[in-house]
Amino acid sequence: MKKVIISDKVPSPIGPYSHGLLAGDTLYLSGQIALDATTNKIIKGSIKDETRMVMENLKSLLEVAGMSMDNVVKTTIFLKDMNNFVHVNEVYASYFTKDFPARATIEASRLPKDANVEISMEAKKF
C-alpha cells in the first residue's frame, strides 16, 4: 500500500509527481529545490541559503510522514556546479547528528528553475 505525502509548508510540485510516497515503512521523497512555499520562486542568496531551504523542505516532508532526519537512509544531491560541493556539504552535514545516510552527489548541467542544488531522499521507519 502507498500513501501520498504532501505538505503545505513545501512548494507545490512543478510537474506530475508527488512530494513523496510512503510505501510500507519506506519513504521516497522527490527532489527538492530552494523554492519558497509562499512565492513558489527560487530564494535569492548563497548556495548555503539554497541548500538550507532544500533541507528544510525535505525535513517538513519527513515530519508529515512521522519521520525525522534520523530515518534517512539515502540521499542524492544534484549540483549545478561541483565547485559548490564544500558549501553544500557543510549545510547538509548540519542536519544529521549520527549515522550519516548513504549518498550520491552528481553535477548536472541544468536543474529545474535553474536551481543550483536539488536533493532527494529515501527514509525508513525502524
C-alpha positions as a Markdown table, in Angstrom:
| # | Residue | x | y | z |
|---|---|---|---|---|
| 1 | Met | 0.0 | 0.0 | 0.0 |
| 2 | Lys | 1.3 | 3.5 | -0.7 |
| 3 | Lys | 0.4 | 6.9 | 0.7 |
| 4 | Val | 1.0 | 10.2 | -0.9 |
| 5 | Ile | 3.0 | 12.6 | 1.3 |
| 6 | Ile | 2.3 | 16.3 | 0.8 |
| 7 | Ser | 2.8 | 19.4 | 2.9 |
| 8 | Asp | 1.6 | 23.0 | 2.6 |
| 9 | Lys | 4.9 | 24.1 | 4.1 |
| 10 | Val | 6.6 | 22.9 | 0.9 |
| 11 | Pro | 6.0 | 24.4 | -2.6 |
| 12 | Ser | 3.5 | 22.6 | -4.8 |
| 13 | Pro | 5.1 | 20.1 | -7.2 |
| 14 | Ile | 6.0 | 21.8 | -10.5 |
| 15 | Gly | 5.2 | 18.7 | -12.5 |
| 16 | Pro | 3.2 | 15.4 | -12.5 |
| 17 | Tyr | 4.8 | 14.0 | -9.3 |
| 18 | Ser | 4.1 | 13.8 | -5.6 |
| 19 | His | 6.3 | 15.4 | -2.9 |
| 20 | Gly | 6.7 | 11.9 | -1.6 |
| 21 | Leu | 5.3 | 8.4 | -1.4 |
| 22 | Leu | 5.3 | 6.2 | 1.7 |
| 23 | Ala | 5.3 | 2.6 | 0.6 |
| 24 | Gly | 5.1 | 0.3 | 3.7 |
| 25 | Asp | 7.8 | 1.6 | 6.0 |
| 26 | Thr | 9.9 | 3.2 | 3.3 |
| 27 | Leu | 9.5 | 6.9 | 2.3 |
| 28 | Tyr | 10.6 | 8.2 | -1.1 |
| 29 | Leu | 10.9 | 12.0 | -1.3 |
| 30 | Ser | 11.1 | 13.7 | -4.7 |
| 31 | Gly | 14.0 | 16.1 | -5.3 |
| 32 | Gln | 13.5 | 19.5 | -3.7 |
| 33 | Ile | 15.0 | 22.7 | -4.9 |
| 34 | Ala | 15.1 | 26.0 | -3.0 |
| 35 | Leu | 11.6 | 27.1 | -3.7 |
| 36 | Asp | 9.9 | 29.3 | -1.2 |
| 37 | Ala | 6.4 | 27.9 | -0.3 |
| 38 | Thr | 4.8 | 31.3 | -0.3 |
| 39 | Thr | 6.1 | 32.7 | -3.5 |
| 40 | Asn | 6.9 | 29.5 | -5.4 |
| 41 | Lys | 10.1 | 31.2 | -6.5 |
| 42 | Ile | 13.8 | 30.2 | -6.0 |
| 43 | Ile | 15.1 | 32.0 | -3.0 |
| 44 | Lys | 17.8 | 34.6 | -3.6 |
| 45 | Gly | 21.1 | 34.2 | -1.7 |
| 46 | Ser | 24.1 | 32.0 | -1.5 |
| 47 | Ile | 24.4 | 28.3 | -2.2 |
| 48 | Lys | 24.3 | 27.7 | 1.5 |
| 49 | Asp | 21.0 | 29.6 | 1.7 |
| 50 | Glu | 19.6 | 27.4 | -1.2 |
| 51 | Thr | 20.8 | 24.2 | 0.5 |
| 52 | Arg | 19.3 | 25.2 | 3.8 |
| 53 | Met | 15.9 | 25.8 | 2.1 |
| 54 | Val | 16.1 | 22.5 | 0.3 |
| 55 | Met | 16.9 | 20.7 | 3.6 |
| 56 | Glu | 14.1 | 22.5 | 5.4 |
| 57 | Asn | 11.6 | 21.5 | 2.7 |
| 58 | Leu | 12.8 | 17.8 | 3.0 |
| 59 | Lys | 12.6 | 18.0 | 6.8 |
| 60 | Ser | 9.0 | 19.2 | 6.6 |
| 61 | Leu | 8.1 | 16.3 | 4.4 |
| 62 | Leu | 9.8 | 13.8 | 6.7 |
| 63 | Glu | 7.7 | 15.2 | 9.6 |
| 64 | Val | 4.4 | 14.7 | 7.6 |
| 65 | Ala | 5.4 | 11.1 | 7.3 |
| 66 | Gly | 6.1 | 10.8 | 11.0 |
| 67 | Met | 9.9 | 10.7 | 10.5 |
| 68 | Ser | 13.0 | 12.8 | 11.0 |
| 69 | Met | 16.5 | 13.1 | 9.6 |
| 70 | Asp | 17.4 | 10.1 | 11.7 |
| 71 | Asn | 15.2 | 7.9 | 9.4 |
| 72 | Val | 17.0 | 9.0 | 6.2 |
| 73 | Val | 19.0 | 6.1 | 4.7 |
| 74 | Lys | 19.9 | 7.5 | 1.2 |
| 75 | Thr | 20.2 | 10.9 | -0.4 |
| 76 | Thr | 21.0 | 12.1 | -3.9 |
| 77 | Ile | 22.4 | 15.6 | -4.4 |
| 78 | Phe | 22.4 | 17.2 | -7.8 |
| 79 | Leu | 24.7 | 20.3 | -8.2 |
| 80 | Lys | 24.8 | 22.8 | -11.0 |
| 81 | Asp | 28.5 | 23.4 | -10.2 |
| 82 | Met | 30.6 | 20.8 | -8.3 |
| 83 | Asn | 32.7 | 23.7 | -7.0 |
| 84 | Asn | 29.9 | 24.3 | -4.6 |
| 85 | Phe | 30.2 | 20.9 | -3.1 |
| 86 | Val | 32.1 | 22.0 | 0.1 |
| 87 | His | 29.4 | 24.7 | 0.8 |
| 88 | Val | 26.5 | 22.3 | 0.2 |
| 89 | Asn | 28.2 | 19.6 | 2.3 |
| 90 | Glu | 28.7 | 22.0 | 5.2 |
| 91 | Val | 25.0 | 22.8 | 5.4 |
| 92 | Tyr | 23.9 | 19.2 | 4.6 |
| 93 | Ala | 26.0 | 17.8 | 7.4 |
| 94 | Ser | 24.4 | 20.1 | 10.0 |
| 95 | Tyr | 21.1 | 18.3 | 9.5 |
| 96 | Phe | 22.4 | 14.9 | 10.6 |
| 97 | Thr | 23.7 | 14.0 | 14.1 |
| 98 | Lys | 24.8 | 10.4 | 13.6 |
| 99 | Asp | 24.9 | 7.5 | 11.2 |
| 100 | Phe | 25.0 | 9.6 | 8.0 |
| 101 | Pro | 22.9 | 8.3 | 5.2 |
| 102 | Ala | 24.4 | 6.7 | 2.0 |
| 103 | Arg | 24.7 | 9.4 | -0.6 |
| 104 | Ala | 25.5 | 10.2 | -4.3 |
| 105 | Thr | 26.5 | 13.6 | -5.5 |
| 106 | Ile | 26.2 | 14.4 | -9.2 |
| 107 | Glu | 26.9 | 17.5 | -11.2 |
| 108 | Ala | 24.0 | 18.3 | -13.6 |
| 109 | Ser | 24.2 | 20.8 | -16.4 |
| 110 | Arg | 20.8 | 22.3 | -15.5 |
| 111 | Leu | 18.3 | 21.8 | -12.8 |
| 112 | Pro | 14.6 | 22.8 | -12.6 |
| 113 | Lys | 14.0 | 26.6 | -12.5 |
| 114 | Asp | 17.8 | 27.0 | -12.9 |
| 115 | Ala | 18.4 | 26.0 | -9.2 |
| 116 | Asn | 21.9 | 25.4 | -8.0 |
| 117 | Val | 21.1 | 22.4 | -5.9 |
| 118 | Glu | 18.5 | 19.7 | -5.7 |
| 119 | Ile | 18.3 | 16.9 | -3.2 |
| 120 | Ser | 16.1 | 13.8 | -3.0 |
| 121 | Met | 15.8 | 11.4 | 0.0 |
| 122 | Glu | 14.8 | 7.9 | 0.9 |
| 123 | Ala | 13.9 | 7.2 | 4.6 |
| 124 | Lys | 12.8 | 4.1 | 6.5 |
| 125 | Lys | 10.8 | 3.7 | 9.7 |
| 126 | Phe | 12.7 | 1.5 | 12.1 |
